[in-house]
Amino acid sequence: MRDFIPVAEPYLGGNELKYVSDCIESGWISSVGEYVIRFENDFSKFCGTKYAVATSNGTVAIHLALEVLEVGEGDEVIVPTFTFASTAFAVSYTGARPVFVDSEPATWNIDPQRIEEKITPRTKAIIPVHLYGHPVDMDPLLQLARKHNLYVIEDAAEAHGAEYKGRRVGSLSDVGCFSFYGNKIITTGEGGMLTTDSEEILEKARLLRDVAMSPEKRYWHSRIGFNYRMTNLQAAVGVAQLERIEELIQRKREIAEIYASLLRDLPGVTLPPEASWAKNVYWMYSVLIEDDFGPKRDKVMTGLRERGVDSRPFFYPLHTLPPYNGGEKFPVAEKIARKGINLPSGVTLTKEEIGRVIEALRELRR
Ligand SMILES: *Cc1c(COP(=O)(O)O)cnc(C)c1O
């Protein structure tokens, strides 16, 4: 058992080194290379989409998706207030305004019942975020999008392989966006991916990712583009990670089961959701520390650290952060964010280590 149990760590025990060595030996280390193409093909197959476009990280994958859909100045994009900041930042990069929606108590995700009241003539798109590995209830959201003629971009950065009614996230809307940061379900160090079934979106995403340089006419740029490319080195790691993704997700779900069995009789702790229509991939094992637990969330985190257990607080709702604080109130998100904590969730976590996390929580409860 480790002295200090981390929240997450990458698992690099497969072909990662072999494929990276291959890049270095062959000299193909930049963004042109076989592994980029292979990673895109393998990842689209995994998600059940026709196409995928690899990017340098998840934040720019969302920005790229918005640029492809021509979202810009004067437009509004609906996002959950309870998400990682990148979801809203990507909207702000385009000059559009993120419009926040409260969370659904049952799943902690954007509340589909609260979206329509935020739609205006300026609304261009909705970005549902599959938070902590649990898919958003997409059907009512997609119905609204159709009714109001809006694009839907899934932020699936935390939910590779999660399923909604048997279909994988990233394949449920116009565009899916993923992250391969070091603590995500699979990693490339830094990296991202855009998934789609639309050939038009595919071509435009490739063009804009590659500084909008004409594929036919070198150094001819018909508009302003971006360098959002992934390197062959990153993709080599990604291909190796993807070979084991089923195993990694299975392990995440096993960890969740062990936690759930040990936490069930610990009052004051609310376990993470899994709706009947959902397959949660438990990116993080996330719980709510309720008021009747005794010490508040921050005290619990300090107590865990003293006992050699790392943890993370939930995100601050974005409407409470300086760039977006307009005095709005979102009571559900605020409550979840105040109580939420991510417990150690790395795939190398042992049953004994989970036992120690639970023991520490038991000691802290009053
Ligand atoms: C990690 C994450 C991102 C951003 O991905 P990066 O690769 O870190 O840029 C976006 N949205 C959510 C919900 C995330 O968790």
The ligand as a MOL file (V3000), in Angstrom:
LIG
                    3D

  0  0  0     0  0            999 V3000
M  V30 BEGIN CTAB
M  V30 COUNTS 15 15 0 0 0
M  V30 BEGIN ATOM
M  V30 1 C -10.5060 18.1700 -18.9280 0
M  V30 2 C -11.7270 18.8660 -19.4140 0
M  V30 3 C -11.7050 19.7430 -20.5110 0
M  V30 4 C -10.4500 20.2720 -21.1340 0
M  V30 5 O -9.5750 19.3680 -21.6110 0
M  V30 6 P -8.0040 19.7220 -21.6740 0
M  V30 7 O -7.4510 18.5920 -22.4690 0
M  V30 8 O -7.5000 19.7620 -20.2740 0
M  V30 9 O -7.8540 21.0210 -22.3780 0
M  V30 10 C -12.9120 20.2560 -20.9750 0
M  V30 11 N -14.0680 19.9490 -20.3820 0
M  V30 12 C -14.1320 19.1430 -19.3090 0
M  V30 13 C -15.4660 18.8390 -18.7160 0
M  V30 14 C -12.9600 18.5890 -18.7740 0
M  V30 15 O -13.0240 17.8140 -17.6900 0
M  V30 END ATOM
M  V30 BEGIN BOND
M  V30 1 1 1 2
M  V30 2 1 2 3
M  V30 3 2 2 14
M  V30 4 1 3 4
M  V30 5 2 3 10
M  V30 6 1 4 5
M  V30 7 1 5 6
M  V30 8 2 6 7
M  V30 9 1 6 8
M  V30 10 1 6 9
M  V30 11 1 10 11
M  V30 12 2 11 12
M  V30 13 1 12 13
M  V30 14 1 12 14
M  V30 15 1 14 15
M  V30 END BOND
M  V30 END CTAB
M  END
